[in-house]
Amino acid sequence: MNGNLTAKPGHQAELAEILLEASQLVATAKGSRLYVIGRHPADSHSVYITEIWDSKEDHDQSLKVEGVCELIMTTMPLLEGQPEKGQELAWEKPVCFFASISEMFNLSNKTRECIGLHSLCTRNSPSKA
């Protein structure tokens, strides 16, 4: 799933932090492959979200992880209007995008750990025999 949330003026960083916290909660959920939060330097309102799940059912179940719904509710007052439905794409097979995502968002090691990219990719990558 790929989406974009628009924060009220002055609330982009706070919205991104809450979504990063949510990424930590779902990092070990069944079927979780990737959860990336991004901000573009030229856009002070949007927060971009990319999630990869094994199935829609796994994503739906992640909303039942303790604390996730509460975090979602804390984002609502920060949003400029109602959030739009994200774009859902079907993947042919699970893939780990650790290097390309890290490079694309120019993530530091600390940020990678914070959003769980390293642990997701390590956990879900095929073993190298």
ZIGITA-V140435 format. One record per pair of residues at least 24 apart in sequence whose ideal C-beta (glycine too) atoms are under 6 Angstrom apart, sorted by the first residue. I is the first residue (numbers start at 1). GAP is how many residues later the second one is. D is the distance in Angstrom with one decimal. If there is no record, write none. Layout:
i = <I,I>
gap = <GAP,GAP>
d = <D,D>
//
This chain:
i = <1,1,1,2,2,2,3,3,4,4,5,5,6,6,6,7,7,8,11,12,12,15,15,15,16,18,18,18,20,20,21,22,22,23,23,25,25,25,26,26,27,29,29,30,31,31,33,33,34,36,38,96,96>
gap = <50,85,87,48,84,85,46,83,42,44,42,78,39,40,74,38,71,72,67,32,33,32,60,63,31,53,56,57,94,95,50,46,49,92,93,40,42,43,36,39,89,33,36,28,24,27,61,91,86,65,67,25,29>
d = <4.7,4.5,5.3,5.2,5.9,4.8,5.0,2.9,5.3,5.3,4.9,5.4,5.2,5.6,4.5,5.3,5.4,5.0,4.3,5.8,5.8,5.1,5.9,4.8,5.0,5.7,5.8,5.3,6.0,5.8,6.0,6.0,4.8,4.9,5.6,5.3,5.3,5.4,4.6,5.7,3.7,4.4,5.6,5.4,5.8,2.7,5.4,5.6,6.0,5.9,5.4,4.1,4.6>
//
